[in-house]
């Protein structure tokens, strides 16, 4: 599953309401996040790997 940060358009590994692969908490400013089936675009460790 992937989750998109709407303001930046970056797609991370993870789901809304949890933590992304690179450690970002999606519960903070939850309106800025949406679950997606898009390709992961985050280059940080944990998301891309």
ZIFENSUL-V90748 format. One record per helix or strand. SS is the DSSP state (a for helix, b for strand). FROM is the first residue (numbers start at 1). TO is the last residue. If there is no record, write none. Layout:
[[SS;FROM;TO] [SS;FROM;TO]]
This chain:
[[b;2;5] [b;10;13] [b;19;19] [b;25;25] [a;30;32] [b;33;36]]
